[in-house]
Amino acid sequence: MERIQFFSQAAGRTIDVPRHARARFAIGDVVRHKMFDFRGVIFDIDPVFANSEEWYESIPKEIRPKREQPYYHLLAENEESSYVAYVSQQNLLADSEGGPVDHPSVSELFNEFEDGRYKMRRSLTH
């Protein structure tokens, strides 16, 4: 399989990734975590794990996800707060609730919520 590299600021290093990766979800999709009670809207996708080793090692070994899968950046919410989450594909499900996400940064990145997903602001797309 052909591989390429990119520099990840979060990881502080160059990441080796497959040239073609298949993400199950897209930017603007509303998703829910399989194990923890939160949901969010996807605003970025890494083709493989691209965060710090400290972050990865902080996850208990028995539930630590595989590195070689897409990881999603979410504007997340739970009952108590809103925050940014970084979640592996294996730990996400499509959100069956179908409603908008109540995160204060949603309006900075997205301009419409339609048919259960968000549309990114045109000025932010390439």
C-alpha positions as CSV (number, residue, x, y, z in Angstrom):
1,M,0.0,0.0,0.0
2,E,1.4,3.4,-1.0
3,R,2.0,5.8,1.9
4,I,2.6,9.5,2.3
5,Q,3.5,11.8,5.2
6,F,2.2,15.0,6.7
7,F,3.3,17.1,9.7
8,S,0.8,17.1,12.6
9,Q,1.1,20.1,14.9
10,A,-0.9,18.2,17.6
11,A,1.6,15.3,17.6
12,G,4.6,17.6,17.0
13,R,6.0,15.1,14.4
14,T,5.6,13.8,10.8
15,I,2.9,11.1,10.5
16,D,3.0,8.3,8.0
17,V,-0.4,7.5,6.4
18,P,-1.9,5.4,3.6
19,R,-2.4,7.4,0.4
20,H,-6.0,6.4,0.4
21,A,-7.9,6.1,3.7
22,R,-11.7,5.5,4.0
23,A,-13.5,7.6,6.5
24,R,-17.0,6.4,7.5
25,F,-18.1,9.9,8.5
26,A,-17.7,13.3,6.9
27,I,-17.2,16.9,8.0
28,G,-20.6,18.2,9.2
29,D,-21.9,14.8,10.3
30,V,-23.4,14.6,13.8
31,V,-22.1,11.5,15.7
32,R,-22.2,9.9,19.1
33,H,-19.5,8.2,21.1
34,K,-20.1,4.4,21.6
35,M,-18.9,4.2,25.2
36,F,-19.2,7.7,26.6
37,D,-22.3,9.9,26.8
38,F,-21.5,12.7,24.3
39,R,-22.3,13.7,20.8
40,G,-20.8,16.2,18.4
41,V,-20.3,17.5,14.9
42,I,-17.2,16.6,12.9
43,F,-15.1,19.6,11.9
44,D,-11.8,17.8,10.8
45,I,-10.6,14.3,10.0
46,D,-7.1,12.7,10.4
47,P,-6.6,9.6,8.2
48,V,-4.8,7.9,11.2
49,F,-4.0,8.8,14.8
50,A,-2.2,12.2,14.7
51,N,-2.2,13.4,18.3
52,S,0.5,13.3,21.0
53,E,1.9,10.1,22.5
54,E,0.9,11.4,25.9
55,W,-2.7,11.7,24.8
56,Y,-2.7,8.2,23.3
57,E,-1.0,6.7,26.4
58,S,-3.5,8.3,28.7
59,I,-6.2,6.0,27.4
60,P,-6.5,2.9,29.5
61,K,-4.9,0.0,27.5
62,E,-8.0,-2.2,27.6
63,I,-10.0,0.4,25.7
64,R,-7.2,2.1,23.7
65,P,-8.2,2.3,20.0
66,K,-6.1,1.3,17.1
67,R,-3.9,4.0,15.5
68,E,-4.4,2.9,11.9
69,Q,-7.9,4.3,11.4
70,P,-9.5,7.7,10.9
71,Y,-9.7,10.0,13.9
72,Y,-12.2,12.8,14.1
73,H,-12.1,16.2,15.6
74,L,-15.5,17.0,17.1
75,L,-17.3,20.0,18.6
76,A,-18.7,17.9,21.4
77,E,-21.4,18.3,24.1
78,N,-22.7,16.3,27.0
79,E,-25.1,17.2,29.8
80,E,-22.6,19.4,31.6
81,S,-20.4,21.1,29.0
82,S,-19.2,21.7,25.5
83,Y,-15.6,20.9,24.4
84,V,-13.4,19.7,21.5
85,A,-13.0,15.9,21.3
86,Y,-10.6,13.7,19.3
87,V,-12.2,10.3,18.7
88,S,-11.3,7.1,16.7
89,Q,-13.7,5.9,14.0
90,Q,-14.2,2.6,15.9
91,N,-15.7,4.6,18.8
92,L,-18.3,6.6,16.8
93,L,-21.8,6.0,15.7
94,A,-24.1,8.1,13.5
95,D,-26.3,10.2,15.9
96,S,-29.9,8.9,16.0
97,E,-31.1,12.0,17.8
98,G,-30.8,14.0,14.6
99,G,-30.9,17.4,16.2
100,P,-28.4,20.2,16.1
101,V,-25.3,20.3,18.4
102,D,-25.4,23.0,21.1
103,H,-21.7,24.0,21.0
104,P,-20.7,27.7,21.1
105,S,-18.2,27.3,18.2
106,V,-20.7,25.6,15.8
107,S,-21.7,29.0,14.2
108,E,-18.0,29.8,13.6
109,L,-17.5,26.8,11.4
110,F,-20.9,25.9,10.0
111,N,-23.8,28.0,8.6
112,E,-26.7,25.5,8.2
113,F,-28.1,22.5,9.8
114,E,-30.2,20.5,7.3
115,D,-31.2,16.9,7.0
116,G,-29.3,15.9,10.2
117,R,-26.0,17.4,9.2
118,Y,-24.1,20.7,9.1
119,K,-22.9,22.6,6.0
120,M,-19.4,24.1,6.5
121,R,-19.1,27.9,5.9
122,R,-18.0,28.3,2.3
123,S,-15.2,30.6,3.3
124,L,-13.6,27.7,5.3
125,T,-13.6,25.1,2.5
126,H,-10.8,24.6,0.0
